[in-house]
Amino acid sequence: MKHTEIANELFSKRYYCSQAVLASFAEELGLTKEQALKVAACFGGGMCKAEVCGACTGAIMALGLKYGMHSDGDYESQKKADRYTSRFLDEFAEKNGSYICRELLNCDISTDEGKAYARQNGLFGKECPKLIESAVIIVDKLLNE
C-alpha cells in the first residue's frame, strides 16, 4: 500500500492528520505503527491551537527520524535536518498557500465556533485529506533523496 493510501486510511479512522502522516512512514523509519501514532497524537489540529498543520508536523517528525541529529556533536545532521524542514515547509506552503492550520481551513479550529464551522462545511472531510496527501507526497520525495 502506498504512503498516501495508508495515511488517508488512518485519517478516515479518525486519527489526527499528524498521526496519519507519521504512521504511514513508521516502519521504514524504525518505529512501529503504534509508536508513531502515540508520538504524533498531540500534534493534530495544529497542536490543538490551529497553528502548524498536523500533516506538516507528522511529516517533519518523519524527516527528523531520517535526518535528525542523534549523537553528540553531529551538527552536520542537525543542519541537514533543518534544511529538509525548511524545504518541506516552503514546498507545502507553495502548493497549499500556507502551513498554518487556521489559514489552510480558513477558520480557527482551536475554538468551539471554529470546530463547528469546519464540521458544518465538511472541511475535515474535504480539505484535510488533500493536505495530508500533499504532505505525504512531499516528505516521500525528501526521504528518498
Z-matrix of the N, CA and C atoms (Angstrom, degrees):
N
C 1 1.450
C 2 1.537 1 108.46
N 3 1.306 2 116.93 1 140.20
C 4 1.454 3 122.39 2 179.89
C 5 1.533 4 110.83 3 -73.02
N 6 1.329 5 114.90 4 156.71
C 7 1.467 6 119.49 5 178.75
C 8 1.529 7 111.69 6 -57.70
N 9 1.323 8 117.25 7 -40.46
C 10 1.465 9 119.37 8 -179.37
C 11 1.524 10 111.00 9 -64.32
N 12 1.321 11 116.68 10 -38.64
C 13 1.469 12 120.40 11 179.27
C 14 1.532 13 111.07 12 -66.70
N 15 1.325 14 116.03 13 -42.06
C 16 1.467 15 120.21 14 178.77
C 17 1.524 16 109.90 15 -62.24
N 18 1.330 17 115.76 16 -47.15
C 19 1.464 18 120.05 17 -178.44
C 20 1.523 19 111.59 18 -62.40
N 21 1.322 20 117.12 19 -45.52
C 22 1.468 21 119.29 20 -179.80
C 23 1.521 22 112.06 21 -66.82
N 24 1.327 23 117.07 22 -34.91
C 25 1.466 24 119.82 23 176.89
C 26 1.536 25 110.41 24 -64.67
N 27 1.318 26 117.03 25 -44.30
C 28 1.469 27 120.31 26 178.75
C 29 1.521 28 110.92 27 -63.33
N 30 1.335 29 116.97 28 -43.13
C 31 1.464 30 119.87 29 179.81
C 32 1.529 31 110.25 30 -63.84
N 33 1.326 32 117.12 31 -36.80
C 34 1.467 33 120.07 32 179.17
C 35 1.531 34 111.89 33 -66.40
N 36 1.330 35 115.95 34 -20.62
C 37 1.472 36 121.22 35 176.60
C 38 1.530 37 111.53 36 -90.23
N 39 1.326 38 116.11 37 11.66
C 40 1.461 39 124.83 38 175.22
C 41 1.522 40 114.82 39 76.84
N 42 1.326 41 116.70 40 20.74
C 43 1.458 42 118.38 41 167.16
C 44 1.514 43 107.02 42 -75.68
N 45 1.320 44 116.46 43 153.70
C 46 1.462 45 120.70 44 177.20
C 47 1.528 46 110.17 45 -67.06
N 48 1.324 47 114.48 46 159.28
C 49 1.459 48 121.52 47 178.62
C 50 1.533 49 111.03 48 -57.77
N 51 1.307 50 117.33 49 -40.63
C 52 1.465 51 121.69 50 178.99
C 53 1.526 52 110.77 51 -61.10
N 54 1.316 53 116.50 52 -42.62
C 55 1.456 54 121.25 53 179.74
C 56 1.525 55 110.96 54 -66.85
N 57 1.318 56 115.98 55 -43.09
C 58 1.462 57 120.45 56 -177.92
C 59 1.523 58 111.29 57 -61.57
N 60 1.327 59 116.29 58 -43.82
C 61 1.464 60 119.60 59 -178.31
C 62 1.523 61 110.76 60 -68.51
N 63 1.316 62 118.36 61 -52.98
C 64 1.467 63 119.55 62 -178.01
C 65 1.531 64 111.31 63 -61.35
N 66 1.313 65 117.78 64 -45.27
C 67 1.463 66 120.56 65 -177.09
C 68 1.519 67 112.57 66 -64.55
N 69 1.322 68 117.87 67 -25.41
C 70 1.466 69 119.27 68 179.39
C 71 1.528 70 111.56 69 -68.76
N 72 1.324 71 117.80 70 -19.02
C 73 1.466 72 122.83 71 178.61
C 74 1.530 73 112.90 72 -110.33
N 75 1.318 74 117.76 73 -2.09
C 76 1.464 75 123.06 74 -166.96
C 77 1.524 76 114.13 75 -51.37
N 78 1.288 77 116.51 76 -58.14
C 79 1.463 78 118.74 77 -170.27
C 80 1.515 79 112.75 78 -63.25
N 81 1.327 80 117.69 79 -38.51
C 82 1.469 81 118.38 80 179.77
C 83 1.530 82 112.23 81 -72.75
N 84 1.337 83 116.88 82 -13.45
C 85 1.463 84 121.20 83 178.52
C 86 1.528 85 112.45 84 -105.24
N 87 1.328 86 116.88 85 8.99
C 88 1.457 87 121.10 86 173.03
C 89 1.515 88 116.45 87 92.22
N 90 1.324 89 117.20 88 12.24
C 91 1.466 90 120.89 89 176.10
C 92 1.520 91 109.29 90 -112.65
N 93 1.316 92 115.32 91 153.49
C 94 1.459 93 117.86 92 168.62
C 95 1.528 94 107.09 93 -79.70
N 96 1.309 95 116.18 94 162.30
C 97 1.463 96 120.50 95 175.91
C 98 1.523 97 109.97 96 -58.16
N 99 1.334 98 117.17 97 -42.65
C 100 1.465 99 121.30 98 -179.80
C 101 1.527 100 111.43 99 -61.93
N 102 1.325 101 117.49 100 -43.14
C 103 1.470 102 120.21 101 178.05
C 104 1.524 103 110.97 102 -61.87
N 105 1.315 104 116.56 103 -43.75
C 106 1.469 105 120.50 104 -179.81
C 107 1.522 106 110.66 105 -62.90
N 108 1.315 107 116.68 106 -43.06
C 109 1.465 108 120.20 107 179.73
C 110 1.529 109 110.88 108 -62.86
N 111 1.314 110 116.75 109 -38.29
C 112 1.469 111 119.90 110 179.33
C 113 1.531 112 111.53 111 -71.35
N 114 1.320 113 117.01 112 -45.89
C 115 1.468 114 120.84 113 -178.22
C 116 1.524 115 110.88 114 -59.45
N 117 1.315 116 116.99 115 -41.19
C 118 1.467 117 121.74 116 -175.06
C 119 1.528 118 113.37 117 -89.27
N 120 1.319 119 117.73 118 1.33
C 121 1.467 120 121.49 119 -172.06
C 122 1.524 121 115.13 120 -62.78
N 123 1.296 122 118.78 121 -26.90
C 124 1.473 123 121.12 122 -175.53
C 125 1.528 124 112.95 123 -100.97
N 126 1.324 125 117.43 124 14.18
C 127 1.460 126 120.75 125 -175.54
C 128 1.525 127 113.88 126 -110.94
N 129 1.314 128 117.87 127 -2.07
C 130 1.462 129 120.99 128 179.73
C 131 1.515 130 112.06 129 -69.55
N 132 1.324 131 114.50 130 156.76
C 133 1.466 132 119.87 131 178.90
C 134 1.516 133 112.43 132 61.09
N 135 1.331 134 115.65 133 35.63
C 136 1.459 135 118.95 134 -179.00
C 137 1.511 136 111.45 135 63.21
N 138 1.349 137 115.70 136 46.09
C 139 1.462 138 123.47 137 -177.61
C 140 1.523 139 110.56 138 59.49
N 141 1.332 140 115.17 139 37.19
C 142 1.462 141 124.39 140 179.47
C 143 1.525 142 113.07 141 64.75
N 144 1.323 143 117.61 142 11.56
C 145 1.461 144 122.34 143 -178.42
C 146 1.525 145 111.80 144 -126.51
N 147 1.340 146 116.89 145 11.21
C 148 1.461 147 122.94 146 -179.67
C 149 1.525 148 111.98 147 57.98
N 150 1.324 149 115.94 148 34.86
C 151 1.467 150 121.91 149 178.53
C 152 1.529 151 108.74 150 -93.28
N 153 1.327 152 118.98 151 -127.01
C 154 1.467 153 120.86 152 -178.29
C 155 1.530 154 108.99 153 -62.32
N 156 1.320 155 115.65 154 126.37
C 157 1.465 156 123.87 155 -178.91
C 158 1.532 157 110.53 156 -48.11
N 159 1.314 158 115.64 157 134.71
C 160 1.460 159 120.81 158 179.13
C 161 1.511 160 113.73 159 -59.93
N 162 1.331 161 117.81 160 -33.33
C 163 1.463 162 120.02 161 176.53
C 164 1.523 163 109.59 162 -61.16
N 165 1.320 164 116.01 163 -36.39
C 166 1.470 165 120.83 164 178.33
C 167 1.522 166 111.23 165 -70.53
N 168 1.322 167 117.88 166 -42.83
C 169 1.459 168 118.62 167 -179.38
C 170 1.530 169 110.71 168 -65.89
N 171 1.322 170 117.54 169 -38.17
C 172 1.466 171 119.95 170 175.34
C 173 1.520 172 111.42 171 -62.10
N 174 1.328 173 116.30 172 -40.61
C 175 1.466 174 120.98 173 178.76
C 176 1.521 175 110.95 174 -65.78
N 177 1.328 176 116.40 175 -41.47
C 178 1.465 177 120.14 176 -179.33
C 179 1.530 178 110.60 177 -67.15
N 180 1.329 179 116.92 178 -35.14
C 181 1.466 180 119.31 179 174.73
C 182 1.526 181 110.39 180 -61.85
N 183 1.319 182 116.70 181 -41.33
C 184 1.473 183 120.13 182 177.97
C 185 1.527 184 110.69 183 -62.60
N 186 1.316 185 117.08 184 -42.94
C 187 1.462 186 120.22 185 177.47
C 188 1.527 187 110.70 186 -62.07
N 189 1.322 188 116.75 187 -40.31
C 190 1.458 189 120.53 188 178.10
C 191 1.521 190 112.52 189 -62.71
N 192 1.319 191 116.17 190 -37.76
C 193 1.463 192 119.17 191 178.33
C 194 1.522 193 111.88 192 -63.91
N 195 1.318 194 116.70 193 -32.43
C 196 1.466 195 119.17 194 179.87
C 197 1.521 196 112.16 195 -86.83
N 198 1.325 197 117.46 196 -44.46
C 199 1.459 198 120.55 197 -169.04
C 200 1.525 199 114.83 198 -110.62
N 201 1.317 200 118.70 199 -8.51
C 202 1.454 201 121.59 200 -170.88
C 203 1.516 202 115.70 201 -68.77
N 204 1.316 203 115.02 202 153.35
C 205 1.465 204 123.07 203 176.57
C 206 1.528 205 108.51 204 -62.81
N 207 1.323 206 115.43 205 130.61
C 208 1.465 207 118.63 206 -177.61
C 209 1.527 208 113.43 207 -138.60
N 210 1.316 209 116.61 208 5.31
C 211 1.460 210 119.20 209 174.12
C 212 1.523 211 108.88 210 -142.03
N 213 1.307 212 115.63 211 150.34
C 214 1.461 213 121.77 212 -177.41
C 215 1.518 214 110.96 213 -52.27
N 216 1.316 215 115.23 214 131.62
C 217 1.458 216 120.91 215 175.54
C 218 1.514 217 116.02 216 77.67
N 219 1.314 218 118.00 217 4.44
C 220 1.471 219 120.86 218 -178.86
C 221 1.522 220 109.71 219 -84.02
N 222 1.317 221 115.40 220 66.75
C 223 1.455 222 120.66 221 -175.18
C 224 1.520 223 113.10 222 -72.64
N 225 1.330 224 116.89 223 -21.69
C 226 1.468 225 119.31 224 176.19
C 227 1.530 226 110.32 225 -65.55
N 228 1.334 227 116.89 226 -41.40
C 229 1.463 228 119.84 227 176.79
C 230 1.515 229 110.49 228 -65.05
N 231 1.324 230 116.37 229 -39.33
C 232 1.469 231 120.15 230 178.62
C 233 1.528 232 110.43 231 -61.01
N 234 1.316 233 116.98 232 -45.74
C 235 1.470 234 121.13 233 178.61
C 236 1.524 235 111.03 234 -64.35
N 237 1.316 236 116.19 235 -40.52
C 238 1.462 237 120.80 236 179.68
C 239 1.523 238 110.35 237 -62.77
N 240 1.328 239 116.50 238 -45.55
C 241 1.469 240 120.65 239 179.17
C 242 1.524 241 110.53 240 -61.82
N 243 1.323 242 116.84 241 -41.06
C 244 1.466 243 120.71 242 177.66
C 245 1.526 244 111.28 243 -61.19
N 246 1.329 245 116.37 244 -43.04
C 247 1.479 246 120.03 245 178.84
C 248 1.527 247 111.02 246 -62.77
N 249 1.330 248 116.78 247 -42.87
C 250 1.466 249 119.62 248 179.42
C 251 1.527 250 111.35 249 -66.08
N 252 1.326 251 117.05 250 -38.05
C 253 1.463 252 120.24 251 177.49
C 254 1.523 253 110.54 252 -62.11
N 255 1.306 254 116.75 253 -47.43
C 256 1.467 255 120.79 254 179.42
C 257 1.520 256 111.35 255 -61.97
N 258 1.320 257 115.97 256 -44.22
C 259 1.469 258 119.46 257 178.69
C 260 1.517 259 111.03 258 -60.90
N 261 1.334 260 115.78 259 -44.76
C 262 1.461 261 119.12 260 179.69
C 263 1.519 262 110.72 261 -58.92
N 264 1.338 263 116.58 262 -52.32
C 265 1.466 264 120.31 263 -176.62
C 266 1.524 265 111.81 264 -62.81
N 267 1.319 266 117.33 265 -39.66
C 268 1.469 267 120.23 266 177.74
C 269 1.525 268 111.14 267 -63.01
N 270 1.320 269 116.91 268 -45.79
C 271 1.465 270 120.25 269 -178.79
C 272 1.529 271 111.39 270 -67.55
N 273 1.329 272 116.41 271 -40.93
C 274 1.463 273 119.92 272 178.89
C 275 1.527 274 110.21 273 -62.08
N 276 1.336 275 116.55 274 -45.49
C 277 1.467 276 120.66 275 -179.95
C 278 1.525 277 111.29 276 -65.14
N 279 1.313 278 116.54 277 -38.56
C 280 1.461 279 119.93 278 178.39
C 281 1.530 280 110.79 279 -62.29
N 282 1.306 281 115.51 280 -40.81
C 283 1.464 282 121.10 281 -177.61
C 284 1.532 283 112.66 282 -76.83
N 285 1.342 284 117.02 283 -33.34
C 286 1.473 285 120.90 284 -171.01
C 287 1.522 286 114.78 285 -117.17
N 288 1.305 287 117.64 286 -4.01
C 289 1.456 288 121.39 287 177.32
C 290 1.514 289 114.95 288 94.29
N 291 1.318 290 118.12 289 -15.80
C 292 1.458 291 122.87 290 -179.00
C 293 1.524 292 107.70 291 -175.80
N 294 1.315 293 116.58 292 173.74
C 295 1.466 294 121.49 293 167.23
C 296 1.528 295 110.01 294 -126.13
N 297 1.327 296 115.77 295 12.57
C 298 1.466 297 122.15 296 177.61
C 299 1.535 298 108.57 297 -96.26
N 300 1.300 299 116.70 298 124.87
C 301 1.466 300 123.27 299 -174.80
C 302 1.531 301 112.34 300 -52.02
N 303 1.323 302 117.87 301 -51.89
C 304 1.477 303 119.69 302 -175.42
C 305 1.519 304 111.80 303 -64.09
N 306 1.326 305 117.45 304 -28.59
C 307 1.468 306 120.54 305 177.05
C 308 1.528 307 110.64 306 -77.09
N 309 1.315 308 116.42 307 -38.49
C 310 1.466 309 120.88 308 179.83
C 311 1.525 310 111.36 309 -65.65
N 312 1.331 311 116.96 310 -40.50
C 313 1.465 312 121.80 311 -177.64
C 314 1.533 313 112.66 312 -94.02
N 315 1.308 314 115.98 313 -9.44
C 316 1.468 315 121.60 314 -178.85
C 317 1.531 316 112.09 315 59.80
N 318 1.335 317 114.95 316 33.70
C 319 1.455 318 121.99 317 173.61
C 320 1.524 319 108.00 318 -163.51
N 321 1.312 320 115.97 319 160.57
C 322 1.460 321 121.51 320 -177.68
C 323 1.524 322 109.68 321 -101.22
N 324 1.330 323 115.89 322 97.67
C 325 1.463 324 119.76 323 -176.56
C 326 1.527 325 113.06 324 -76.46
N 327 1.327 326 117.04 325 5.14
C 328 1.464 327 118.88 326 173.34
C 329 1.530 328 110.88 327 -82.65
N 330 1.341 329 115.90 328 -6.71
C 331 1.469 330 120.48 329 177.58
C 332 1.522 331 109.47 330 -110.13
N 333 1.323 332 116.10 331 156.96
C 334 1.468 333 120.12 332 177.25
C 335 1.527 334 110.79 333 -62.11
N 336 1.332 335 115.63 334 -39.26
C 337 1.475 336 119.63 335 179.83
C 338 1.524 337 110.62 336 -64.80
N 339 1.319 338 116.26 337 -42.58
C 340 1.466 339 120.78 338 179.72
C 341 1.518 340 111.97 339 -64.81
N 342 1.329 341 116.90 340 -42.13
C 343 1.470 342 120.52 341 177.31
C 344 1.523 343 110.33 342 -62.93
N 345 1.321 344 116.79 343 -42.72
C 346 1.466 345 120.92 344 178.98
C 347 1.522 346 110.39 345 -62.37
N 348 1.320 347 116.84 346 -44.02
C 349 1.466 348 121.42 347 178.31
C 350 1.532 349 110.32 348 -60.45
N 351 1.321 350 116.64 349 -45.20
C 352 1.465 351 120.88 350 -179.68
C 353 1.525 352 111.11 351 -62.40
N 354 1.320 353 116.58 352 -42.42
C 355 1.470 354 120.01 353 178.98
C 356 1.528 355 111.38 354 -67.08
N 357 1.330 356 116.80 355 -46.39
C 358 1.467 357 121.46 356 -178.94
C 359 1.529 358 111.79 357 -60.86
N 360 1.309 359 116.62 358 -32.07
C 361 1.459 360 120.79 359 -177.63
C 362 1.524 361 113.15 360 -100.12
N 363 1.313 362 116.46 361 8.85
C 364 1.456 363 121.53 362 175.42
C 365 1.522 364 114.80 363 63.65
N 366 1.318 365 116.99 364 26.73
C 367 1.464 366 120.19 365 -175.31
C 368 1.525 367 112.94 366 -65.81
N 369 1.339 368 116.61 367 -37.81
C 370 1.457 369 119.29 368 -179.73
C 371 1.531 370 111.23 369 -65.56
N 372 1.308 371 116.31 370 -31.65
C 373 1.463 372 120.48 371 179.90
C 374 1.512 373 114.20 372 -87.44
N 375 1.340 374 117.52 373 -26.52
C 376 1.472 375 121.14 374 -178.18
C 377 1.517 376 112.74 375 -97.81
N 378 1.310 377 116.50 376 -49.82
C 379 1.468 378 120.37 377 -172.40
C 380 1.530 379 113.21 378 -85.40
N 381 1.306 380 117.06 379 -45.57
C 382 1.465 381 119.66 380 -174.49
C 383 1.529 382 113.36 381 -60.31
N 384 1.321 383 120.30 382 -43.12
C 385 1.470 384 118.54 383 177.61
C 386 1.535 385 113.17 384 -59.92
N 387 1.325 386 117.11 385 -34.97
C 388 1.470 387 119.70 386 177.37
C 389 1.526 388 110.81 387 -67.24
N 390 1.331 389 116.35 388 -38.82
C 391 1.457 390 120.56 389 179.75
C 392 1.522 391 111.13 390 -69.86
N 393 1.315 392 116.58 391 -38.45
C 394 1.463 393 121.52 392 176.40
C 395 1.525 394 109.52 393 -61.91
N 396 1.313 395 116.71 394 -47.19
C 397 1.460 396 120.63 395 179.82
C 398 1.527 397 110.92 396 -61.31
N 399 1.303 398 116.78 397 -42.91
C 400 1.458 399 121.15 398 178.49
C 401 1.535 400 110.48 399 -59.83
N 402 1.322 401 116.90 400 -47.17
C 403 1.464 402 120.90 401 179.97
C 404 1.520 403 111.29 402 -61.46
N 405 1.321 404 116.76 403 -43.81
C 406 1.465 405 120.98 404 -178.61
C 407 1.528 406 110.62 405 -64.09
N 408 1.305 407 117.80 406 -43.72
C 409 1.465 408 121.06 407 -179.46
C 410 1.527 409 110.72 408 -62.37
N 411 1.314 410 116.55 409 -44.81
C 412 1.462 411 119.96 410 -179.34
C 413 1.527 412 111.17 411 -66.32
N 414 1.316 413 117.59 412 -47.68
C 415 1.466 414 119.67 413 -177.61
C 416 1.522 415 110.74 414 -67.21
N 417 1.326 416 117.32 415 -34.97
C 418 1.468 417 120.73 416 177.14
C 419 1.533 418 110.09 417 -58.50
N 420 1.315 419 115.28 418 -44.94
C 421 1.466 420 120.43 419 178.38
C 422 1.529 421 110.40 420 -61.43
N 423 1.329 422 117.00 421 -46.31
C 424 1.467 423 120.84 422 -177.75
C 425 1.532 424 112.45 423 -67.99
N 426 1.301 425 117.84 424 -33.93
C 427 1.458 426 121.11 425 178.22
C 428 1.521 427 111.97 426 -69.74
N 429 1.303 428 116.42 427 -23.34
C 430 1.466 429 120.73 428 -176.70
C 431 1.520 430 114.10 429 -100.04
N 432 1.311 431 116.88 430 12.23
C 433 1.464 432 119.57 431 176.79
C 434 1.521 433 110.46 432 -79.45
